[in-house]
């Protein structure tokens, strides 16, 4: 099993910054990627950013140039640095980890609320 513990959410004014962290523990061999998703009220969960074991990054168009994902392999932790936050970034943010055994397995954190409001 894999456990994901997120931290760093909260309330921030438009234009502000926040950094999310997600620490993974448990059986994380054969890691494929770690990343962040978000879900706003009344909307589907969407991918925000991800980073593969090899370091390749992918971002949603809506956050390119504002958000940066990084991973500390030694600590099994992924970070999401969010700058120039907008009200439309308000959502619950979820950490995701994917690994491969005989199939691709996906694990989720409990979610952390980010509210961008003045």
C-alpha positions, 0 to 999 in steps of 0.5 A: 500500500501507499500513503500520501500526506499533503500539506500547504493549503489555505487561503491566499489573496489573488496574485499570491503564492502557496507551496503544496507538499505531498510525502509518499510512504509505503510500497513505492517501488516501480514508481511511474509518476507523481502529480497534482489534480484539483477539483472545484465545486461542480466540476470534474477533477482535472490534472494540474501538473505531474512529474515522471520518475525520470523528471519529465514534467507536464502542466495543464495549460491553465497553470503553465508559467505560474505553477512549478512541480518538483520531486525530491526522490530521496524524500519521496516528496513532490511539491507544487509551487503556485505563483500568481494565484487566481480565483479560478485556482480555488479548488481541493488539490489532490496528490496522486502517485502512479506505480506499475506492478502488473497493472498501473496502480493509482493512489490519492491523498486526502486533498487540501483546500486552496481558496484564492480570494480577496 
